[in-house]
Amino acid sequence: MWDRFRPQVREAVQVALETLATAEATSARPMCCGQPMRRHDRRPVQWLTWVGTVQAPVVRYRCPGCRAERRPLLETLEVEPGQPSGWLARQLGLLGCVASYPLAAQLASPLLGVAVNAMTIWRAVQRLGEAAAQHTEALGAYHADPRSPAPEATDAPDAVIVAVDGCTLGMQVRATRRRRVSEGDAPRPALPPVTEGHFREVKTGVLLRPVERVEVSPGRHTLVRRVLVTCLGDADALFTRVWARLREAGWLGPQTVVVVIGDGSEWIWHRATLFVRRCEILDFWHAMEYAWAYARLQFGEGARRAEHWTRRVAQDLKAGHVQTVIARLQTLRPNSPESREALDALIRYYTTHAARMQYDEYQRLGYGIGSGAVESAHKQVVHARLRQAGMRWSEVGARRLLALRLLLLNGEWAHADQLRLVRVAA
Ligand SMILES: [Zn+2]
């Protein structure tokens, strides 16, 4: 049915475009260097829409001063010659944001009825992703400026939880330039062994209100509403974004306690001081990992005693007895240099973070004790699309794709319609 009418719809679009082009040809000339630009030529331009390829005669203007060229009709329509229309580019960008570029190109045919290649998907993601990334940055800059008025926070919660964590992303080795179309998608058997310098950390924050931790079954919590924030590499930028999103959501009232949950990473605790009224929580599971590392060395992998011993640590920590645990750890006699080392690390970790380990208190206040929310966020934001086998990313490519995935995962894909597609280099 649709296949029968598609040519007719394309025809109608074509007629509308010609009307638009005729009107545009008689409208005022654009300005440049303080004077109207000169009409240079008027040539047909083709591009791809949902209903097929269309074309329109497009006037090109040139500035007699600086030689700059403009084609206002293409700007209005967000069209790049030979490329998808603005609407189609957004749909292709959406596909490229959930599937690898070659796979997204294959999906475009049954879903949208258009035949495109991976390069076209890549380009749509770059154009839309750059727009999304710029928007995020602008929002961060706005709220970081003390002169910017905050949106109303009359209904601000008593507490808001900010769970923060980082995960690594394989970056491209820039020794030789590869075809960009396969960026992050094709397996790359020819890559040299990856060393540490070729990884960057994607830092993610999950923002939610304690009331939204709904108990679906005893001990299991499911989140109803959350806001994700992410950033490639820069911890300051992440916290700028956390701050901006908290203000945007109206969650940052004068009395709101910001509950920061994270692992032992210093970058988290240094920046947490941004929030004057805050509660710092060391993720309980990270705390337990250190206990397990010692127990495995001391009692042996899979030993009953190891399990018994760590269970007792967990119980005491949950009861808020971190100082008792530390005191007990100090009396232990490790049976090998390795377990001595693990024990020292464990004692150091608990001593450093003791103030962030008042787990009984956090439970009582409804803050939770773990950063499980951010770990599942990592899986959705990063792993599901950017950490498939053999994927390597360019800095800018990863940044744009992350910005798009956040729009999608935050349920804000509709914003993509308001973003003006950015022109990117081929
Ligand atoms: Zn000019």
Boltz pocket constraint, residues with backbone or C-beta under 6 A from the ligand:
constraints:
  - pocket:
      binder: B
      contacts: [[A, 32], [A, 33], [A, 63], [A, 64], [A, 65], [A, 66], [A, 67], [A, 68]]
      max_distance: 6.0
